[in-house]
Amino acid sequence: MLTSEQWSRIEPLLPKEDQTPRKGRPSSDTRKVLEDILCIENGPALEMFLDYVKAVALIEDIYTCKQVLWLKIRRKFLPTLMRKQ
């Protein structure tokens, strides 16, 4: 969480919000959004996310290898199987 002192140093650097009334969803609390981003960047959630990304990449690699292998098998043996029928 950001302390009041930290927020007082960050807030002037942010663009000013437009005060004209708008339709649609109300804007989010900028401080809360920034705190959430900092939590993800510095907390265990980032490690968990990176582990998930690595696992997905591994699964994709395995799937791609199996697809390539299956295509090679089909090209090699499908014509001979078709002749026997």
N, C-alpha and C positions, 0 to 999 in steps of 0.2 A: 504494500500500500504506500501511496505517496504521502509524505508528511505535508503539513500546511506550508512549511518553508520551501520544500521542493516544488510544490505546486505553484507557489508565488513566483518562483524563478522560471517555470515552464510556461505558465499561462500567457505572459506577454509575448512569447514567441509564436503562439498560435494565431491563425487568421481570425479576425473578428467575425462573429456570426451575423448573418444578414437578419435584420430585425423586421423585415417586411413579412406580413402574414403569408403563409404558404398552405397549400392544400396537401393532403397526403399524411404520411406517418410523421409524428413529431421526431425531431432530431434527438439523438442519444446524448447522454451526459458525457461530454468530452473527457472529463477526468476519469470516469469509470472505464471508458473504452481504453484510455492510455494505461490505466492500472492493469486491465486484463491483458493487454499486449505485453506489458513488462513481465507479468506473471508467467505467461506462456514462454517468453524468450528466456527467462531465467529459472524456471521451475522444472519440476519433474514431468510436467505435461509435455514439454518439448522433447525430452528423452523418449517418452512413450510414443509420441508422434513419429519421431525418427525411426524407432524400432518398427513401428507399423509400416512405414514407407519401405524400409529395408525388406520386411517380410513380403510385402506385395511385389516388390521388384524380383525377389527370389522366385516367388510363385509364377510370375510372368515369364521368367527365364526358363523355368522347368517346363511350363506349358509350351513355350515356343520350341524347345528342344524336342519335346514329344511330338509336336506337330510335324516338325521336319523329319523325324524318324518315321512317323506314320506315312508321310508322303513317299519317302524312299521305299518303304516296304510295299506300299500300294503299286508304285511304278514297277517294282521288280517282280512281284508275284501276282498281281491282279490279271495280267494277260494270260498267265499259265492257268490260273483258276478258271477263267472264262472259257478257255479251250476245252477243259475237262468236262464242262457241262454240255 
